[in-house]
Amino acid sequence: MSGSKLEYDGRTYPIRLHKEWRESVKYSLGSKYLTIRVPKFIPSFMTNYHIEQAKTWAITQVKKRSENSEKIIKREYLDKGTFTIRDQEFKLSIKEENRKSFTGKIQKGKILIKTPIGGSQDRESLSKLMSRLMAAHFHENFCKAVYHLNNLFFQEEINNIRLKNNKSNWGSCSSDKNLNFSTRLLFAPFDVIKYVIVHELAHLKEMNHSPAYWAIVEDVMPGYKVHEKWLDDYNHLCHF
């Protein structure tokens, strides 16, 4: 919707409205946009209603993110330091060179990183690189967990499984049967990871959050609300 936007707490989020072949309405808030997906032939007055509902929902999300960001403990990446994730400890080697990009590899329990001059102080770039390295390192085992749960409870076709440096959600499932999961999940307990996997696999049967969808989730994982609460309470621990 051209010109429509959410303004809150000094920030502006342009609204992206998508009319699609779908049965339900979905809101999502990224770092730059508020996205609203509605059924293709929804009446105009209902579209306007959902835009207002999405704005109210998004303000709640912004407040929650602000509260959580204050709790986040910034990880330090230091040469000759260590990095621990999923009970695996890696020794860090960070070298500055006359180069333009950040690169790294995992080799025999070590994470070898090369940065531009001054890059060892660029925590944001280092955290993005670490996210990519861990995504590659854990991808095979993560996929095994997804396929195992799918075979046990869903028996649905899966196209691609990706681990991404996603901060706006824990996972997503597209109509093309692509599953995306945030690398932040690698810091969570395995039962919590299993819940997020089940959450996304259930969308292969119900592409919405209807009562029918939640019935599927609860049938597979009756105690799922405990894991949802962990994500709400401790997501500030899940950051690179």
Buried (B, 14 or more C-beta within 10 A) or exposed (E): EEEBEBEEEEEEBBBBBEEEEBEEBBBBBEEEBBBBBBBEEBEEEEBEBBBEEBBEBBBEBBEEBEEBEEEEEEEEBEEEBEBEBBEEEBBBBBEBEEEEEBEBEBEEEEBBBBBBEEBBEBEEBBBBBBBBBBBEBBBEEBBEBBEEBBEEBBEBEBEEBBBBBBBBBBBBBEEEEEBBBBBBBBBBEEEBBBBBBBBBBBBBEBBBBEEEBBEBBBEBBEEBEEBBEBBEEBBEEBBB
